Amino acid sequence: MSHQFTPITSGARLSDQVAEQLAAEIKQGRLSPGDKLPTEASLSKQFGVSRTVVREAVSRLKSLGLVDSRQGSGAFVSPQPPFAPLHFETRHAASQEAVIQMAEVRRALEAEVAVLAAQRCTPQDIQRITQAVQALDDAVQAGGNGVAEDVQFHRAIAEAAGNPFLIQTLDYLGQFLHGATQVTRANEARRSDFAAQVQAEHRAIVQAIKTGNPLAARHAAAAHMDNAMTRIQSADPSFWQQEGERLAQPLVSGLRPL
């Protein structure tokens, strides 16, 4: 089936514009459950953007439950309808406060997810987690923002926890968690010491899970989120005057419906 998309322009975040057009195709039935999305190369050409932008857009659709991936086959429209929209009353919160509040949500969830992962992980889980954190390091080294890879790293840990309800909860919150991750990683990329801290924190989480130490895993995951909040609180004012404010808007004003 052939689909024609409109090249996007400057303005809103490029990956958001791509995600919105793809989501519209799905929700209006022009892309049906089980349909395969066009290839990265095809979407990149039609939208006039890089493959990185396309990957970020598809990653967002995955977090919303609209598409899923099949290894070696590509991305397909999800056979099940996505979760109902989730609304947070953050309209009166400042950008910084909204991001910190979402980090608090992540700390509550991910600390316990790390505990279960340490208790239940298999060698295959360890391999996936290790590959995910390496992919994140590689993406940053190559000059990327690492947002999609960061989300995938934490997703790999959630899968190792072996609790489908936790995974569904994280998926349910995915659109907001992804937005908060965009803000924290953008801030962390501005300072080499921040980036080094994040890398060390991720390694500590992985090591605790590898060694089957649930208490250390809980501590490492919680400390990672506590430190993320500290880094946001100590962000240079120019960060909020520039990209921080823009990236945080979906958290402050409520995510725009796709």
Disulfide bonds with the S-S distance in Angstrom:
none
